[in-house]
Amino acid sequence: MAAKPLKHTRKKKLGNYPHTMVIFSITLALFVIGSFGLLLIHAGKLSNLVKQNIEVQVYLDRDMSPLEIDKLKKTLARKEYIAYDENKPQVLFMSKEQGAKEFIDESGEDFLTFLGENPLRDAFILRINPDFANSDQLKTIKADLQNTLGVYEVDYVESLIDSINHNLRRLSIVLLSFAAILVLVVIILINNTIKLALYSQRFLIRSMQLVGATSFFIQRPFLNRATFQGLVSGAMASILLFGLLQYAYHEISELYLLRDEKQMLILMTSLLLLGGVLGFFSSYRAVKKYLRASLDDLY
């Protein structure tokens, strides 16, 4: 008598949970918001670099002695609105001879031969702290410098600075508005992903209720799992962002000038925490809903 072939049956758990789908969806959502975070960080850094290059020209009275010029330089260096680079105040002295040479090199016209003398003045080139680089504060700075002993005239390209500040302000409003909308969309997406995943476990939740399990006992494994999945997704999104950033730096070397390692660390830590927090609260709301639902509502 021939032996009957063995039937291999696959045991299916009640309320099979789509782990891979949940982690993939949350990772994708966090990666999108992280990518926009990178854009904001680099845009902010670019804004600071633009403002750091704003210069004010301070023209000096004629016939000032080297000692008086040095004293004035120290006075200017102590001003709170002066930018610093490597703990050095950005106050650059330019003699009238140096100014004439640069003008001739750039224009190709030797005005010294034509005029017979150098009409330029010695000057200081000041770089302004980005925190003081708006139009109103620059006007205050100009007035303050104008009243400094030994200063003949103060000048800066006011129209250009007004244009820069106006465009940066508009860009900031657009980016922050889009960021707020994006965060809201991501929160809804993660919430719906976990809610959909827990929908497949609604009867398991009801079964646990029927055998007398407390609400806390029922919620705990779901909350732990969702929080863990959120943390894993946050870590994966951070790794993907880091890889994307390194690729971008390799392809566009100038972009490396806009790096901000501290802000990057904050962003990636935020993604990790955001994944865990959203996973926890989304799971909490979904499980709470099924705990309160009637049997008819589960179908």
Stockholm file with secondary structure:
# STOCKHOLM 1.0

chainA/1-299         MAAKPLKHTRKKKLGNYPHTMVIFSITLALFVIGSFGLLLIHAGKLSNLVKQNIEVQVYLDRDMSPLEIDKLKKTLARKEYIAYDENKPQVLFMSKEQGAKEFIDESGEDFLTFLGENPLRDAFILRINPDFANSDQLKTIKADLQNTLGVYEVDYVESLIDSINHNLRRLSIVLLSFAAILVLVVIILINNTIKLALYSQRFLIRSMQLVGATSFFIQRPFLNRATFQGLVSGAMASILLFGLLQYAYHEISELYLLRDEKQMLILMTSLLLLGGVLGFFSSYRAVKKYLRASLDDLY
#=GR chainA/1-299 SS CCCCCCCCCCCCCTTCCCHHHHHHHHHHHHHHHHHHHHHHHHHHHHHHHHHHTCEEEEEECTTCCHHHHHHHHHHHHTCTTBCEETTEECEEEECHHHHHHHHHHHHCCCHHHHHSSCCCCCEEEEEBCGGGCSHHHHHHHHHHHHTSTTEEEEECCHHHHHHHHHHHHHHHHHHHHHHHHHHHHHHHHHHHHHHHHHHTTHHHHHHHHHTTCCHHHHHHHHHHHHHHHHHHHHHHHHHHHHHHHHHHHHHCGGGGGGCCHHHHHHHHHHHHHHHHHHHHHHHHHHHHHHHHCCTGGGC
#=GC SS_cons         CCCCCCCCCCCCCTTCCCHHHHHHHHHHHHHHHHHHHHHHHHHHHHHHHHHHTCEEEEEECTTCCHHHHHHHHHHHHTCTTBCEETTEECEEEECHHHHHHHHHHHHCCCHHHHHSSCCCCCEEEEEBCGGGCSHHHHHHHHHHHHTSTTEEEEECCHHHHHHHHHHHHHHHHHHHHHHHHHHHHHHHHHHHHHHHHHHTTHHHHHHHHHTTCCHHHHHHHHHHHHHHHHHHHHHHHHHHHHHHHHHHHHHCGGGGGGCCHHHHHHHHHHHHHHHHHHHHHHHHHHHHHHHHCCTGGGC
//
